[in-house]
Every structure is written in structure tokens, then in C-alpha cells.
Amino acid sequence: MEEDFYFSNKQFIKGLKMPKSIDGLMMKRGDVSLAKINGEWKKYTESVPKGRKPISSYDDFVLIGSGKDIEIDREQLSQNQIDSLISNQS
């Protein structure tokens, strides 16, 4: 199935600011979603079937690419990287 990949820096930073635990349940922070589109790894915050409207509606939401059989990976940021990204947005 072909998918559209979108990125919003506001949505990305909001995810990094989520608490480390909610009601005692440890949450994973700093997990970055990556898609290899046209041979280049790009961060994305949402993917939807090709042609469908994304669920999110951030004002900085952009289509970063589309594809079929796209490679997807996850990268874990360090706490220092998370803190740096959050402080740069403040």
C-alpha cells in the first residue's frame, strides 16, 4: 500500500515534552520515526494511506513524501538531545 508521510515540528516537540510516566506507567520519549523516501531518511510524525487526509492539523504540517514499500526505522534520542530540542523551541 502506498502511504503519504507528514512532518510537524510542533507535533514532534509536543511528543518530546510528554511526561516520562503516566499513572506509574513508564512512557518512551525521544523515539523518532524515520522513513526512507527517494533514498533519503526523513523524520515523520504521521503517515496515512495515499490520498487520505492526515488526522493532525498543526499549522506547520507538511507532506515530506509518498511511497510504496518505504523503509521505516526508529531512532532513540538521548536525554541531552531531547533537552536541547525542547530548549531550542522555547
ABEGO torsion letter per residue (X at the ends): XBBBBBBBAAAAAAAAABBABBGGBBBBBGBBBBBBBGGBBBBBABBBBBGBBBABABAABBBAEBEBGBBBBBBBBBAAAAAAAAAAAX
